[in-house]
Amino acid sequence: MTSFLLAALVTLLAVGPARQAAPAFKARSLDGTVFTNESLKGRVVLIQFWTTWCGFCRREQPAVEDVLETFGDRGLPRSS
C-alpha cells in the first residue's frame, strides 16, 4: 500500500467501558482499496491521512512509527 494512506483508527486499543464508535468514513487508497467502518470492523487499524507536500505530516511520521512499534504486538499490522 502507498504511504499516502495508511490503514488509521486505533479502535481496539481503547481502554475502559466508555468507548464510542468511530465516526462513519469512507476512504480510498492510491491502489484503489476502499476502507470503511464496516470493512475494518473488529480489526486494529491506524489510518493516517497525509501528503508529500505537508510539512506537518512529515514531522509527525516518527510519532506514527512509535505507535506502530508500541502496538504491533497487540494486532496493529504494519502496512507496506
C-alpha positions in Angstrom: 0.0 0.0 0.0 1.2 3.5 -0.6 2.3 5.9 2.0 -0.4 8.4 1.0 -3.0 6.5 3.0 -2.1 4.1 5.8 -4.7 1.8 7.2 -5.9 4.8 10.8 -8.2 4.4 13.7 -6.8 2.8 16.8 -10.1 1.1 17.7 -9.4 -2.0 19.7 -6.7 -0.3 21.8 -9.2 2.0 23.7 -9.3 1.4 27.4 -12.3 1.5 29.7 -16.1 1.0 29.2 -16.7 4.5 27.8 -15.8 3.5 24.3 -17.5 5.3 21.4 -18.0 4.2 17.9 -15.7 5.8 15.3 -17.3 8.4 13.0 -18.5 7.0 9.7 -16.0 7.3 7.0 -15.1 6.0 3.5 -11.6 6.4 2.1 -9.7 5.0 -1.0 -6.0 4.3 -1.2 -4.0 5.1 -4.2 -4.1 1.5 -5.2 -7.9 1.7 -5.2 -8.6 -0.2 -2.0 -11.7 1.2 -0.3 -11.8 1.4 3.5 -15.0 2.0 5.6 -16.1 1.4 9.1 -17.6 -1.9 8.1 -14.5 -3.1 6.2 -12.3 -2.5 9.2 -14.8 -3.6 11.9 -13.1 -5.8 14.5 -9.6 -5.1 13.3 -6.9 -2.9 15.0 -6.0 -0.3 12.4 -4.3 3.1 12.2 -5.4 5.3 9.3 -3.1 8.2 8.6 -4.0 10.8 6.0 -1.1 12.7 4.7 0.5 14.0 1.6 4.1 14.5 0.4 3.9 18.3 0.4 2.6 18.6 4.0 5.4 19.6 6.4 3.3 18.7 9.5 2.6 15.3 8.0 6.3 14.6 7.5 7.1 15.8 11.1 4.5 13.6 12.7 5.8 10.4 10.9 8.2 9.4 13.8 5.2 9.5 16.2 3.2 7.2 13.9 6.2 4.9 13.7 6.3 4.8 17.5 2.6 3.9 17.6 3.2 1.1 15.2 6.1 -0.2 17.2 4.2 0.1 20.5 1.0 -1.6 19.4 2.3 -4.0 16.8 2.2 -6.9 19.3 -1.4 -6.1 20.0 -2.6 -6.7 16.5 -1.8 -3.4 14.8 -0.2 -4.5 11.5 2.4 -2.6 9.5 1.3 -1.7 6.0 3.7 -2.0 3.1 
